[in-house]
Amino acid sequence: MARRRRTKSATGKSWLGFPIIILLWAALAFTMFYIHIVPAVDENYYRATPDESKSEICDTLSNNSILNQPFSYDKGIRGISVVLHTRDNFIEHGRLELTILDAQTQNVLRQATVSLSNISENTALDFVFPRALPATPGAQYLIEIVPMDLAPGTIFSLFLASGENFSAEASTINSVAQDAPLGITVLGTFDGLPVFYWIFAGAILLLALLIYGLVFVRGLQLHHAFLLIAGSLGALYMAVFLPFATPDESIHFGNAYYHSSFIFDSTQKGLSSYATTKTDVDGNAYFYNLPARKGDDIISDFGTKVFSFRDAVFLQEHFSDYPGTTSQTDASMYMQASAISPIAYLPALLGLTLGRLVGMSAVQLVLFGRLFNFLFYLFLCYFGVKLIPSHKQLLCVTALLPIALQQSVSYSYDTMAMGLTLFCIGYILHLALEKERVSLLDLLILIPCGIGLIFAKGIYFLVLLLCFVIPNNKFQKPHVALLGKIGLCVLALIGFISFYAMSIFGTGDVMSKKFTIDLLFTAPGEALWMFWQTIIAQGDTLFYTLFGKSLGWLDINVSALYAIAFLLLTLYAAIPAQNSPLLTRTMRRLCGFAAFLICFSVLIVSLTWTAHTYYETNQVLWGLQGRYFLPALPLVMLAIPWKQVSKESIGNGALGAAFTLNCMVLLSAFCICFTR
């Protein structure tokens, strides 16, 4: 009876978490909404459909000339942008007044003014209205532009649109018809942003309630809870970080797409400087087999580092465009490829191949390849968490760090490197601490893992050193087991050296004058000093890019408090829970040794791509980022001699905290991305 009462009481306390979650979520969501979303809707705008056609110009304008342009537009209008063309290349002072009228009633709807002081040629002029003109389906408008207060004798022109524009009707200047419509860019409003935000925030709330119910009320096992939480967060990260928003993703996509093309065209032999480009009879290069319309910029538009609400709307509008076949071509997509092995892109390669076989559209194809990459990461991390006998929560938290999740939903081969590292840690410690008898077959399972690590990022093969923590007496033939461990590491080392021979033992690129590993042997003191200076000068940046303050192209900067919170959470998650086996001193030392070698190897690799001139100017290694040290993080935590605690819920607590912090990071990243 007493046990039943305690169970009911505990269940009752657990149910109290649901209203608490709702209240906390409401406080956070409404705070973020009024701090970020409301000002963006009220004060900012985005370029809805820019027209880049500038092959013609209108007649000259001077003081009190009147330009008229009728057009129609169904969406909200925050302003109008036109491109100025000056005849004398410079305007000292003056202003342009723009008025939008109802084409039928001639009522003035909006007015705006821009200054022409010190304006040079080919300048975009943005007329921003105090209040957005609301969307009116079928509305017909008339733009009236009048120059005012120009210096005597000043004349200028505006660019006309020779291609697609909002109106096929030519503009007029003082009732004289021009050769084409005025080149207009409509500055769109953020009308749909609040709805988009609340849909996203609502999805987070529903997931939080579902996860809390299954994990803390129903007592879901830790590895199953991790699968649910990581899968949910991955979907949210994919929604926030649009295609090609992560470092070098366009190149990684080009590589994966290139390798998938061999299935459809076996005549491709060598890797060209660009991914799968061919030339048509007119001499125009095109991207082979891309399922998109000719001239469609659906994917090549994402060649920039700034992603916004406009990009999300653009993807949504073109999601189902033109389901293609393997015989379609496109003239717009032109992405650079590099000589990276297809092994590094196997998950994305599989997704792209299947997507092309079923005839997905361009946007669907890009997202489908990303999905397969993430599922592979999820699969590896799940089994790593499931197999590891202790510190399960440490692997969970490491896999759920924002920088790890952001990379896992991209085409980056960091996904394979990080996933394989966590799986190897979990699997090897399972063999060392939990499995009673170990066979050589168990070691052979690590061979494909080593191959994947070498071709993804070779330095992470050092995690295989952990196989020496497996006691030899667990094998039927201990001496054969020792030889097997040595052989596994030697094979990995040979593969690593052969793969990186050019950069490690090369004589250096004479043109770019880059450092090589030779510096460690010819001037070791100088090399170590370079490493030390880099760590001191960029320590804060490395820390932030390790725990996820800077995401995307490292320009999405959320609060530094999140990074500190994830650091504290990682330390907490490293404490072994009650009744879990403890690592021996030898195991901890080997974990620390492997972590040190990985970190030192990261510095060495950074040395090989740093040019002399860059180091002389900046006194740091070029391109070093905290995420490169991420696979060493769990090894560092395992090397610390922690003591067990008496709390059995440490795993679920760490997992719940990681989910909560990620939700806060996602809301912050959403506001940063979609309000700029």
SULFEN-V873079 format. One line per field, one symbol per residue. ss: DSSP state (~ for helix, > for strand, _ for the rest). psi: psi as a letter, one per 30 degrees, with the letter a starting at -180 (. if undefined). burial: I if it has 24 or more other ideal C-beta (glycine too) atoms within 12 Angstrom, else O. A space follows every 50 residues. Layout:
ss=???
psi=???
burial=???
This chain:
ss=_~~~~~~~~~~~~~~~~~~~~~~~~~~~~~~~~~~~~~~~~~~__>>___ _____>>___>____>>>>>>>____>>>>>>>>>>___>>___>>>>>> >>_____>>>>>>>>___>>__>>>>>>>>>>>______>>>>>>>>>__ _____>>>>>___________>>__>>____>__>>>>____~~~~~~~~ ~~~~~~~~~~~~~~~~~____~~~~~~~~~~~~~~~~~~~________~~ ~~~~~~~~~~~____________>__>>>_____>>>>___________~ ~~~_____~~~~~~~~~___________>>_____>_____~~~~~~~~~ ~~~~~~~____~~~~~~~~~~~~~~~~~~~~~~~~~~____~~~~~~~~_ _~~~~~~~_____~~~~~~~~~~~~~~~~~~~~______~~~~~~~~~~~ ~~~~~~~~~~~~~~~~~~~__~~~___~~~~~~~~~~~~~~~~~~~~~~_ ~~~~~________>___~~~~~_~~~~~~~~~~~~~~~~~~~~~~~~__> >____>>__~~~~~~~~~~~~~~___________~~~~~~~~~~~~~~~~ ~~~~~~~~__>~~~~~~~_______~~~~~~~~~~~~~~__________~ ~~~~~~~~~~~~~~~~~~~~~~~~__
psi=eeeeeeeeeeeeeefffeeeeeeeeeeeeeeeefeeeeeeeefllljeik jgjhfllllkkakgljkkjklkkflkjfakklkkjkeggkkelalkkkkk lkfefgkkelklkkkgkhkalhkkkjjkkekkjlkjkgkklkkkkkkkgl kkfkllllklkfbklfkfkllkjhgkklfllkjkjkjllhefeeeeefee eeeeeeeeeeeeeeefefhkleeeeeeeeeeeeeeeeeeejlkgflkgee eeeeeeeeefffffjffjdljlfljhklkafggkkljkgkillkgkgeef fhglfkkaeeeeeeeeegegkijllfgllkffkikkllhkkfefgeeeee eeeeeeeghlleeeeeeeeeeeeeeeeeeeeefeeeekflhefeeeeefg keeeeeefgagkffeeeeeeeeeeeeeefeeefekekklfeeefffefee eeeefdjefffffffffffjkffflejeeeeeeeeeeeeeeeeeeeeeeg eefeglgljeefhlllffefeeieeeeeeeeeeeeeegeeeeeefefgek abggfjjakfeeeeeeeeeeeeffkklkgkkkkleeeeeeeeeeeeeeee eeeeeeefgkleeeeeefglkkgklefffeffeeeeeffkillllfkfge eeeeeeeeeeeeeeeeeeeeeeegg.
burial=OOOOOOOOOOOOOIOOIOOOIOOOIOOIIOOIIOOIIOOIIOOIIIIIII IOOIOIIIIIIIIOIIIIIIIIIOIIIIIIIIIIIIOOOOIOOIIIIIII IOIOOOOOIIIIIIOIOOIOOOIIIIIIIOOIIOOOOOIIIIIIIIIOOI OOOIIIIIIIIOOOIIIOIIIIIOOOOIOIIIIIIIIIIIIIIIOIIOOI IOIIIOIIIIIIOIIIIOOOOIIIIIIIIIIIIIIIIIIIIIIIIIIIII IIIIIIIIIIIIOIOOOOOOOIOIIIIIOOOOOOOIIIIIIIOOOIIIII IIIOOIIIIIIIIIIOOIOOIIOIOIOIIIIIIIIIIIOIIIIIIIIIII IIIOIIOOOIIIIIIIIIIIIIIIIIIIIIIIIIIIIIIIIIIIIIIIII IIIIIIIIIIIIIIIIIIIIIIIIIIIIIIIIIOIOOIOIOIIOIIIIII IIIIIIIIIIIIIIIIIIIIOOOIIOOOOOIOOIIOOIIOIIIOIIOOII OOIIOOOIOOOOOIIIIOIIOOOOOOIOOIIOOIIOOIOOIIIIIIIIII IIIIOIIIIOOIIOIIIOIIOIIIIIIOOIOIIOOOIIOIIIIIIOIIII IIIIIIIIIIIIOOIOOOOIIIIIIIIIIIIIIIIIIIIIOIOOOOOOOI IIIIIIIIIIIIIIIIIIIIIIIIII
